[in-house]
């Protein structure tokens, strides 16, 4: 299986085929609005604006599994992202990233690249960098700031 075989849930119940991102470099992140790492939205947006014209996408997946730090519904999350961080990259529907109900995309990402302490996601703002071929290139801890990924993103963009 490949990332392009999956679909991401969108707010409102529709879904987005990951195949629509074929040939792009992706940064997939589980996010939360009330987390110590939440200011990383700013860095994610900066990366997106700097590289989107070269085939780069940031995909945010809100998740409430860590300290209940994403309690809002889809419209509250969208308003927060837009008003607080002027986010223009796609924010998907709220999902789970661990456990039996984990979204299939995150099950796949975790299988492709396990973390330091196994495959489970440990906290919000875990980042997966995916190459143009749909393969996970690297996994980064929540403490890794988006700007620290610039060199790697530029290499992948070619």
N, C-alpha and C positions, 0 to 999 in steps of 0.2 A: 504494500500500500504506500501511497505517496500523498503528500499534503493536498495535492490537487484533487484527490478523491473525496474530500470532505466539503461540507458546507458549514458556514458560521451562522448562528442564529442572530437575527437582527431585532432591534426593539420593534415591537408591534407584531411579531410573529412570523415575518417573512424570513428568508435565509439568503445568504450570499455564497455563491459557489466559490470555493478557493481556486478553482481552475481559472477564474477571471483574473487572478494575479500571476498566472503563468508568465515566466520570463522576467519577473520583477524580484528585487531583493526586498525581503520582508523583515520587519522587526515586530514580533508578536509579544505582547506584554499583558500580564494580568494586573489590572489596576484597581484602585480604590480611592474614594474621595476624601476619606478622613484618616489617612495614614501619614506617618512621619515622612514617607517617601513621596507623598502626593505632589510636592513641588517638582518632581521629575517630569510631570506633564509639560512643564515649560521647556525642558531640554528635549523631550520627545518631539514637541511641535517644532522646535528649532531645526532638529535633524530632518524632519519631514519637509519643512519649507526649503531647506538647503538642497535636498537631494531628490525631491519628488519628480522634477523634470528629467532626471537621469534614470528613472525606473525604480524608485524606492518608495515603499509604503510602510507606514506604521499602522498596526491593527491593535486596538485596545479592547481587552475583554474584562469588563468590570466583574469583580468577584467579592462576595461577602463572607468567605470562609475563614478569614484571618482577623480575629478581634472584632468581628462585625463592623468593619470599617467601610463598607459600601451598603448602607441600609436602604438607600433610596430606590425609587422605581426608575424606569427608563427615562422618563421626562426630567426627573430631578437630576439624574446623572448627566444627561445631555446639557441641561441648563448650567450645571456646575462647571462642566468641562469647557463650555463655550464662554460663559461669563467670567470665570476665574482665570482660565489659561488660554482663551481664544483658540481652542483646539479645532483644527480643520481636518484632521485625519479621521478615519472611520472608528466609531465607538460601537461595538457590537452589543448584543443583549447580555444581561448579567448571567454568568454561568458559574459552575463549580469546576475547579481544576484538579481536585483530589477526590478520592473515594469512588464508590460505585456509580454515583451520578455525575462523575467528571465528564466534561464535554469531550467528544471523540477527538477533536483537534488537539486538545491538551494531552489526552492519553497518547496520541501519536507523537507529539513533541517530546514528551517525557521518555518514551521508548527510544527515540532517536538519540537523545542526549540526556543521560542521567546527571544528577547534580552531585555535589560533594558528599551528601548524606543519603544517596539513593535517588530514586526517580521522583519521589514526591516533591511538590512545590512547597517551599518552607514559608513563604510570605508574599505579600503583594509586590508588584514590580519586578518579578522574575522575568527575564528577557530572553527570547529565542531569536537568533539571527538565522534567516533562511536564505540560501542562495537562489539564483535565478532558475536552477533546476528543481527547486522544491525540496531540497534536502537541507536538514538542519545543520548549519555550520558550527554554531556555538551556542552555549547557554551561559547566561550571566546572572549573578546574584542581585538581589534588590539593592545592595550597597553600591553596585556598579552604576555610575552616573551615565546617562545617555551620551554625553559628550565624550566619554572615554571609548565609545564604540566607533568614533569617526574614522579612524585609520582603517579598521576592519571593513566598515561599510564602503569606504572609497575603493579598497582593494576589490571587493565583490562587484562594485559597479563598473570597475575596469577603466 
